[in-house]
Amino acid sequence: MTSSRTLHLAAELAPGPGDSPGTLASATARTAAARTAAPAVAGTAARTVALARLAEAAGLDLLTHDDSFDRPGLDALAVLARVAPETRSIGLVPTVTTTHTEPFHVQAAVATLDWVSRGRAGWRIAVSPTGAEARLFGRRPAPPTAELWQEAGEVAEVSRKLWDSWEDDAEIRDVVTGRFVDRRKLHHVNFQGATFSVTGPSIVPRPPQGNPVTVVDATRPAARDTAAHHADVALIRASSAEEAAALRAELRQAARAHGRDPGQLRVLLSATVDLDAYEGGPGALAELIAGWHGGGAIDGFHLVPAVPERDLERFTAGTVARLRDRGLFRTAYEGTTLRDHLGLARPVSQYAAEARVTTGARA
């Protein structure tokens, strides 16, 4: 049975580790990935732009770029800011670690990427659980992972508040009076978390998408509540359609328990794939994606290529082309923002909504 739901496709720009649940990679691919895990800095920007253009030509919803404090390389958010003006439509989602970083600075950087990309930004929340990463900063020892994900959820919450702290029409840019902003439409967030507090407002005007898209890898149980509470896109790994369907149902039920509309949560199967070794190649992968999506197990697929330059090309030319031929995937972008691609509503500023309620009550 063919599903009438929109199929969402995404890809990772960094080589896959090949060691996580749901991996579709061979030992050969894992060795190749290890050799390319820390590419030379020279040429990195040109390589990433070329991969992004390849994915955009195939109509993919978004690209992720993994990052962490425990390996060398360029900052993912800065790299995608370089990619943004070289692309027109595809979503750009860097991994952003919420441990050892300042939430105020994190949200400002993500908001800036949304402005630079004209509404195509997201961020994939990650935590840094190791002592080695903590020693890089010297501020505190590494807390338990569960505490780090609770903190990550608070960073997601305060980021939304800060993105909302400028109402959409707060900028007035009145040359005659010299007024740039209507201060009545700027709001203090006054957030108090377990490990930090933020007064606000943000220093960056409200992003084009209102809130950039939040992505959480919900593979590990410790991250699932954060994903259900805060994510627009949750990544899962599963070895069968039944397992994927159960994880999707669990996340949607938890989202509803947090007062969210589960229909606004996209759940993508994430898998490391070596398309040289994958039995049946790109065509077999297309069949798997179509079957799992059509049966309601997933909302889409997130490719983590074992070797990006090779596997992303085979994925777009083979797998995506077959899905298009079957009428299961877009032939052109219909919207301009990442939220458009994902079918997600643009949220209204919570402070603007509160102001309207207050004004109405006084009238």
FENVENKA-V791071 format. One record per pair of residues at least 12 apart in sequence whose ideal C-beta (glycine too) atoms are under 7 Angstrom apart, sorted by the first residue. I is the first residue (numbers start at 1). J is the second residue. D is the distance in Angstrom with one decimal. If there is no record, write none. Layout:
BEGIN
<<I;J;D> <I;J;D>>
END
This chain:
BEGIN
<<1;294;5.8> <2;294;5.4> <3;293;5.7> <3;294;4.2> <3;296;6.8> <5;299;7.0> <6;343;5.7> <7;293;5.3> <7;300;5.6> <7;323;6.8> <7;328;5.3> <7;329;5.3> <8;61;4.9> <8;266;5.9> <8;268;6.3> <8;299;5.6> <8;300;3.1> <8;342;6.3> <9;60;5.0> <9;61;5.9> <9;300;5.7> <9;301;5.7> <9;320;6.5> <9;329;6.4> <10;60;6.1> <10;61;5.5> <10;62;4.7> <10;63;6.8> <10;64;6.5> <10;268;6.2> <10;300;6.9> <10;302;4.4> <11;55;5.5> <11;60;5.9> <11;63;5.7> <11;303;4.4> <11;305;6.8> <11;312;5.8> <11;315;6.8> <12;64;4.9> <12;66;6.2> <12;302;7.0> <12;303;6.7> <12;304;4.4> <12;305;6.7> <13;48;5.9> <13;51;5.7> <13;63;5.6> <13;64;6.9> <13;65;4.6> <13;308;6.2> <14;65;6.2> <14;66;4.3> <15;33;4.2> <15;36;4.9> <15;37;5.7> <15;306;6.7> <15;307;6.4> <15;308;6.0> <16;33;5.6> <16;272;3.4> <16;304;3.9> <16;305;6.0> <16;306;5.0> <17;33;6.5> <17;272;6.7> <18;30;3.7> <18;33;5.5> <18;272;5.0> <18;306;6.1> <20;219;6.7> <20;237;5.9> <20;272;6.8> <21;219;6.5> <21;237;4.5> <21;239;6.9> <22;237;3.1> <22;238;5.5> <22;239;5.9> <22;271;4.9> <23;271;6.3> <23;272;4.5> <24;271;5.0> <24;272;6.5> <24;273;4.6> <24;278;5.6> <25;272;4.7> <25;273;6.4> <25;274;4.3> <25;277;7.0> <25;306;4.9> <26;274;5.2> <26;277;3.8> <28;277;6.3> <29;274;3.3> <29;277;5.9> <29;306;3.6> <29;307;6.9> <32;306;6.3> <32;307;5.3> <33;306;5.1> <33;307;6.7> <36;307;6.6> <38;71;6.2> <38;72;5.3> <38;73;6.0> <41;74;6.4> <44;74;5.7> <44;79;7.0> <45;79;6.8> <45;82;5.2> <48;79;5.7> <48;83;5.6> <49;83;5.5> <49;86;4.6> <51;308;5.9> <51;312;5.8> <52;83;4.9> <52;86;6.9> <52;87;5.3> <52;90;6.4> <53;87;6.5> <54;312;6.1> <54;313;6.3> <54;316;5.9> <55;90;5.9> <55;312;6.5> <55;316;6.5> <56;87;5.3> <56;89;5.8> <56;90;4.1> <58;316;3.7> <58;320;4.6> <59;329;6.8> <59;330;4.8> <59;331;6.8> <59;332;6.7> <59;333;6.3> <60;90;6.0> <61;91;5.8> <61;341;4.4> <61;342;6.1> <62;90;6.5> <62;91;3.2> <62;93;5.3> <62;122;6.5> <62;338;6.0> <63;90;6.0> <63;91;6.8> <63;92;6.0> <63;93;6.6> <64;93;4.7> <64;95;7.0> <64;124;5.6> <64;215;7.0> <65;79;6.1> <65;80;5.6> <65;94;4.8> <65;95;6.6> <66;95;5.0> <67;94;6.3> <67;95;4.2> <68;97;6.5> <68;126;6.7> <68;128;6.8> <69;97;6.2> <69;128;5.3> <69;133;4.5> <69;136;5.8> <70;130;6.3> <70;132;6.1> <70;133;5.4> <76;94;3.7> <76;95;5.4> <77;94;4.1> <77;96;6.2> <77;109;5.7> <77;113;6.2> <80;92;4.3> <80;94;5.0> <80;113;6.5> <81;113;5.5> <81;116;5.4> <84;113;6.9> <84;116;4.6> <84;117;4.0> <89;333;4.4> <90;120;6.8> <91;120;5.0> <91;122;5.9> <91;213;6.8> <91;338;3.5> <91;341;6.0> <92;113;6.8> <92;117;5.6> <92;120;5.6> <92;121;5.8> <93;122;3.8> <93;123;6.4> <93;124;5.4> <93;213;6.8> <93;215;5.5> <94;123;6.3> <94;124;6.9> <95;124;4.6> <95;126;5.0> <96;110;6.6> <96;123;4.6> <96;124;6.9> <96;125;6.5> <96;126;6.9> <97;126;4.9> <97;127;6.7> <97;128;5.3> <98;125;5.8> <98;127;6.2> <98;151;6.4> <98;152;4.4> <98;155;4.2> <99;127;4.9> <99;128;3.9> <99;148;5.5> <100;128;6.0> <100;134;7.0> <100;137;4.5> <100;139;6.5> <103;155;4.6> <103;158;5.3> <103;159;6.6> <103;196;6.0> <103;198;6.1> <104;198;5.6> <106;155;6.5> <106;159;6.8> <107;159;3.9> <107;162;4.8> <107;163;6.5> <107;202;6.6> <108;202;6.3> <108;203;5.9> <108;204;5.0> <110;123;4.7> <110;212;5.3> <111;163;6.0> <111;202;6.8> <111;204;4.3> <111;207;4.6> <111;212;6.8> <112;204;6.0> <114;207;3.8> <114;208;5.6> <114;209;5.7> <114;212;4.7> <115;207;6.4> <115;208;6.6> <118;208;6.2> <119;208;3.5> <119;209;4.9> <119;336;6.3> <119;337;3.7> <119;338;6.9> <120;337;6.2> <120;338;4.9> <121;212;4.5> <121;338;6.8> <122;212;5.3> <122;213;3.4> <122;214;6.7> <122;215;5.5> <122;338;5.8> <123;212;6.2> <123;214;6.4> <123;215;6.9> <124;215;4.1> <124;217;6.9> <125;152;5.1> <125;156;6.2> <125;214;6.7> <125;216;5.3> <127;145;6.9> <127;148;3.9> <127;149;6.1> <127;152;5.5> <129;142;5.7> <129;145;4.8> <129;148;5.9> <130;142;5.9> <145;222;5.0> <146;222;5.3> <149;222;5.0> <149;223;5.4> <149;226;4.9> <150;194;6.8> <151;194;6.6> <151;195;5.5> <152;226;5.5> <153;226;4.3> <153;229;5.8> <153;230;5.7> <154;193;4.0> <154;194;6.7> <156;214;5.8> <156;230;3.9> <157;230;6.8> <158;189;6.5> <158;191;4.4> <158;193;6.8> <158;198;5.2> <160;211;5.4> <161;189;4.0> <161;191;6.0> <161;200;6.9> <162;189;5.9> <162;198;7.0> <162;200;5.4> <162;201;6.9> <162;202;4.2> <163;202;6.7> <163;206;6.1> <163;207;5.7> <163;210;6.9> <163;211;5.2> <164;206;6.9> <164;349;4.1> <164;350;4.9> <164;351;5.4> <165;186;6.4> <165;187;4.7> <165;189;5.6> <165;200;4.9> <165;201;3.6> <165;202;5.1> <165;351;6.4> <166;185;7.0> <166;186;6.0> <166;201;6.4> <166;202;6.4> <166;205;4.9> <166;206;4.3> <167;185;4.0> <167;206;6.9> <167;349;5.2> <167;351;6.6> <167;352;4.5> <168;206;5.6> <168;349;6.5> <169;185;6.6> <170;182;5.5> <170;185;3.8> <170;186;5.8> <170;205;6.8> <171;205;5.7> <186;201;4.7> <187;201;5.7> <187;351;4.1> <188;200;5.2> <188;201;6.2> <189;201;6.9> <206;349;6.5> <208;337;6.6> <209;337;5.3> <209;338;6.7> <209;339;5.1> <209;346;6.1> <210;346;4.7> <210;347;4.7> <210;349;7.0> <211;347;5.3> <213;232;4.7> <213;233;6.4> <213;338;5.1> <213;339;6.4> <213;342;6.7> <214;230;5.6> <214;231;5.3> <214;232;5.1> <215;231;6.3> <215;232;7.0> <215;233;4.5> <215;235;6.8> <216;230;6.8> <216;231;4.0> <216;234;5.7> <217;235;4.5> <217;270;7.0> <218;234;4.4> <218;235;6.3> <218;236;5.6> <218;251;6.2> <219;235;6.8> <219;236;6.1> <219;237;4.8> <224;251;6.6> <224;254;6.9> <225;254;6.5> <227;251;6.2> <228;251;5.2> <228;254;3.4> <228;255;4.7> <228;258;6.1> <229;258;4.6> <231;265;6.6> <232;264;7.0> <232;265;6.9> <232;266;6.6> <232;342;6.9> <232;344;5.7> <233;266;4.7> <233;268;6.2> <233;342;6.9> <234;251;5.3> <234;265;6.4> <234;267;5.0> <235;268;5.5> <235;270;4.1> <235;302;5.6> <236;267;6.1> <236;269;6.1> <236;270;6.6> <237;270;5.7> <237;271;6.5> <238;269;6.3> <241;291;6.9> <241;292;4.8> <241;295;5.8> <241;297;4.3> <244;269;5.7> <244;292;6.1> <244;297;4.2> <244;298;5.3> <245;296;6.5> <245;297;4.0> <248;267;4.3> <248;297;6.5> <248;298;6.4> <251;265;6.4> <251;267;5.9> <252;265;6.1> <264;344;5.9> <264;345;6.7> <266;299;4.6> <266;300;6.7> <266;342;5.6> <267;298;5.9> <267;299;5.1> <268;298;6.4> <268;299;6.1> <268;300;4.6> <268;301;6.1> <268;302;4.5> <269;292;6.6> <269;298;4.6> <269;301;5.3> <269;302;6.7> <270;302;4.0> <270;304;6.2> <271;304;6.4> <272;304;4.3> <272;306;6.0> <273;285;6.7> <273;303;5.8> <273;304;6.9> <273;305;6.3> <273;306;6.5> <273;311;6.1> <274;306;4.0> <274;311;6.7> <275;311;4.8> <275;314;4.3> <275;315;6.5> <281;318;6.6> <282;314;5.4> <282;315;6.5> <282;318;2.6> <282;319;4.3> <282;322;6.9> <283;318;6.5> <283;322;5.8> <285;319;4.8> <286;319;4.6> <286;322;3.9> <286;323;5.3> <289;301;4.7> <289;323;6.7> <290;323;6.5> <290;326;6.6> <290;328;5.8> <303;315;5.3>>
END
